[in-house]
């Protein structure tokens, strides 16, 4: 398995498939998952002739369970370390949920200034700011995230099962057909990672204000989200991202859940491909 070691000692696992001369696409996963969450996208875009790369965030998946650095700055810095190790240029960066925050911070602080990024895609992403504040009254109350932390600390396995079988994929909606293998795969990815990374990651994805990251990005960005996202409300996420970005395309999918990359890969993948090929 391939790893790089960051300046503060985190060992970051990554996958790198395809022709080294092909245009690279790097995928950034959501909380509390791993690069395995991108299977449907990595195989699809590999089959379209792209080089596909994905890493496990520090404390997640097969990356080391380091006790520090579970914040958006380190997430972006770690992504940059992988990019620089592989010397990627003209890359497309695609992020889901927390991974969307990672992409926004990476592109703004590292990739765009270094001239390494061609385009970005934010899917059901957390920026600009999830938590409710005086400046963000439409946000989610801090009590919700405190509840996440309490549930994770009390019984992480039960909490992860409830998230995957309920709101994440919309399996709690009337008429929805629950997929046990999809739930099991989500649970497997989550439980492989560090409880500490997941606990501290809740603050990272909910309380990091990325308004300035979005304003700084000038490369073309595709913003995608479902209007039935029960995890990251689209009015406080995709709509605001589109307003803050200077060069974005917005697409809202009626009835799609937070985990639409899995449940509706047959729709999302071609839409992303069309954007990349523009």
C-alpha positions in Angstrom: 0.0 0.0 0.0 1.2 3.5 -0.8 1.8 6.1 2.0 3.4 9.5 2.4 4.5 10.9 5.8 3.6 14.5 6.5 5.8 17.0 8.3 4.1 16.3 11.6 4.4 12.6 11.3 1.0 11.5 10.0 1.1 8.6 7.6 -1.4 9.2 4.8 -2.6 6.3 2.7 -3.5 6.9 -1.0 -4.6 5.1 -4.1 -3.2 6.1 -7.6 -4.7 4.3 -10.6 -4.3 4.8 -14.3 -1.9 6.2 -16.9 0.6 8.6 -15.3 0.3 10.9 -18.3 -3.5 11.2 -18.1 -5.2 14.2 -16.6 -5.5 13.5 -12.8 -8.7 13.6 -10.8 -8.2 13.6 -7.0 -11.1 12.6 -4.7 -11.6 13.8 -1.2 -13.9 11.8 1.0 -16.5 12.8 3.6 -16.6 12.2 7.4 -16.1 9.6 8.8 -15.3 7.5 5.8 -12.3 6.7 3.6 -11.2 6.7 0.0 -13.2 3.6 -0.5 -16.3 5.7 -0.6 -15.2 6.8 -4.1 -15.2 3.3 -5.6 -18.0 4.1 -8.1 -16.4 7.3 -9.2 -12.8 6.1 -9.4 -13.7 3.1 -11.6 -16.0 5.2 -13.8 -13.4 7.9 -14.4 -10.6 5.4 -14.8 -12.6 3.8 -17.5 -12.9 7.3 -19.2 -9.2 7.5 -19.5 -8.3 9.7 -16.4 -5.7 9.1 -13.7 -7.6 8.7 -10.4 -6.2 9.4 -7.0 -7.8 9.3 -3.5 -6.4 9.4 0.0 -7.6 8.5 3.4 -7.8 11.6 5.6 -5.5 11.6 8.7 -7.1 9.4 11.4 -9.5 7.8 8.8 -9.4 4.6 6.9 -5.8 3.2 6.6 -4.0 6.5 7.4 -2.4 6.6 10.8 -4.4 7.3 13.9 -2.4 10.4 14.8 -3.6 12.2 17.9 -3.3 15.8 16.5 -4.2 17.9 13.5 -7.8 17.0 13.1 -8.8 20.3 11.5 -9.3 21.8 8.0 -5.9 23.3 7.8 -4.2 19.9 8.3 -6.7 18.2 6.1 -5.7 20.5 3.2 -2.0 20.4 4.0 -2.1 16.6 3.9 -3.9 16.6 0.6 -1.2 19.0 -0.7 1.5 16.7 0.5 0.0 13.9 -1.6 -0.3 16.1 -4.6 3.3 17.3 -4.3 4.5 13.8 -3.8 2.8 12.7 -7.0 3.7 16.0 -8.7 0.1 16.4 -10.0 -0.7 19.3 -12.4 -3.8 20.3 -14.3 -5.8 18.3 -11.7 -9.5 18.2 -11.0 -10.3 18.0 -7.3 -13.6 16.5 -6.2 -14.8 16.7 -2.6 -17.9 15.3 -0.9 -19.2 16.7 2.4 -16.2 17.3 4.7 -14.1 16.5 1.7 -15.7 19.5 -0.1 -14.3 21.7 2.7 -11.0 20.0 2.3 -11.0 20.8 -1.4 -12.0 24.4 -0.9 -9.2 25.0 1.6 -6.7 23.0 -0.5 -7.5 24.9 -3.7 -7.5 28.3 -2.1 -4.3 27.8 0.0 -2.2 25.4 -2.0 -3.4 24.1 -5.4 -4.4 27.4 -7.0 -1.4 29.4 -5.8 0.9 26.6 -7.0 -0.8 26.5 -10.4 -1.7 22.8 -10.0 -5.5 22.9 -10.3 -7.7 23.0 -13.4 -11.1 22.7 -11.9 -12.9 21.6 -8.7 -16.2 19.9 -7.8 -18.1 20.4 -4.5 -20.6 17.6 -3.8 -23.0 18.0 -0.9 -20.2 20.0 0.6 -20.0 21.7 4.1 -18.7 25.2 3.2 -19.1 28.0 3.8 -20.1 27.3 7.5 -22.5 24.7 8.9 -23.0 25.9 12.5 -25.5 28.6 13.4 -23.9 31.9 14.5 -25.0 35.5 14.7 -23.5 36.0 11.2 -25.0 32.7 10.0 -28.5 32.5 11.5 -29.6 29.9 8.9 -27.0 27.4 10.1 -27.5 24.3 12.1 -27.6 24.9 15.9 -24.5 23.8 17.9 -26.7 21.5 20.0 -27.0 19.2 16.9 -23.3 18.8 16.7 -23.0 18.4 20.5 -25.4 15.6 20.0 -23.2 14.0 17.4 -20.3 14.2 19.8 -22.3 12.7 22.7 -23.6 9.8 20.5 -20.2 9.1 19.1 -18.5 9.0 22.6 -21.3 6.9 24.0 -21.4 4.2 21.3 -19.7 5.0 18.0 -20.8 1.7 16.4 -24.5 2.3 17.1 -24.2 6.0 16.1 -22.6 5.2 12.7 -25.2 2.5 12.1 -28.0 5.0 12.7 -26.5 7.6 10.4 -25.9 5.3 7.5 -29.3 3.5 7.8 -31.2 6.8 8.3 -30.5 10.3 7.0 -27.2 9.9 5.1 -28.7 8.0 2.1 -32.3 9.0 2.8 -33.2 5.4 3.8 -35.4 6.9 6.5 -37.8 8.5 3.9 -41.2 6.9 3.2 -40.9 4.5 0.3 -37.1 4.3 0.4 -35.6 0.9 0.0 -32.8 0.4 2.5 -29.6 -1.3 1.1 -28.0 -3.3 3.9 -24.7 -3.7 1.9 -24.5 0.1 1.5 -25.1 0.6 5.2 -22.5 -2.1 6.0 -19.9 -0.5 3.8 -20.4 2.9 5.4 -20.2 1.4 8.8 -17.0 -0.6 7.8 -15.3 2.5 6.6 -16.2 4.5 9.7 -15.2 1.9 12.2 -11.8 1.5 10.5 -10.8 5.0 11.5 -10.0 6.6 14.8 -12.7 7.6 17.3 -10.6 10.7 18.2 -10.3 11.8 14.6 -14.0 11.4 14.1 -14.9 13.2 17.4 -12.6 16.2 16.7 -13.6 16.1 13.0 -17.1 17.2 14.0 -15.8 20.6 15.0 -13.7 20.8 11.8 -16.6 20.2 9.5 -19.2 22.2 11.4 -17.3 25.2 12.8 -14.7 26.1 10.1 -15.7 29.3 8.3 -14.6 28.9 4.7 -16.2 32.0 3.3 -12.8 33.4 2.3 -11.7 30.1 0.8 -14.6 30.2 -1.6 -14.0 33.9 -2.4 -10.4 33.2 -3.2 -11.1 30.4 -5.7 -11.1 31.5 -9.4 -10.8 28.2 -11.2 -14.1 26.7 -12.5 -16.1 25.0 -9.8 -19.1 22.7 -10.2 -21.5 22.8 -7.2 -23.8 19.8 -6.8 -26.3 19.0 -4.0 -29.6 17.3 -3.5 -32.5 19.2 -2.1 -33.4 16.3 0.3 -29.9 16.4 2.0 -30.7 15.8 5.6 -27.1 16.2 6.7 -25.9 19.4 5.1 -29.0 21.6 4.3 -28.5 22.8 0.7 -29.8 26.3 1.3 -26.9 26.9 3.7 -24.4 25.1 1.6 -24.6 24.8 -2.2 -26.6 28.0 -2.7 -24.2 30.0 -0.6 -21.2 28.4 -2.3 -22.5 29.4 -5.7 -22.9 33.0 -4.5 -19.4 33.2 -3.0 -17.5 31.5 -5.9 -16.6 33.7 -8.8 -16.7 31.0 -11.5 -19.2 28.3 -10.5 -22.0 26.2 -12.0 -24.8 25.1 -9.7 -27.0 22.0 -10.0 -29.6 21.0 -7.4 -31.1 17.5 -7.7 -34.7 17.1 -6.7 -35.1 14.5 -3.9 -31.4 13.4 -3.8 -29.9 12.6 -0.4 -26.5 13.6 1.1 -25.0 10.3 -0.1 -26.1 10.8 -3.7 -22.7 9.8 -5.0 -23.6 6.3 -4.0 -27.4 6.2 -4.5 -27.4 8.1 -7.8 -23.9 7.6 -9.2 -25.5 6.9 -12.6 -26.7 10.5 -12.7 -23.9 12.3 -10.9 -20.9 10.7 -12.6 -21.9 11.8 -16.2 -22.7 15.3 -14.9 -19.2 15.6 -13.5 -17.7 14.2 -16.6 -19.5 16.7 -18.8 -18.2 19.5 -16.6 -14.6 18.2 -16.8 -14.8 18.0 -20.5 -16.1 21.5 -21.1 
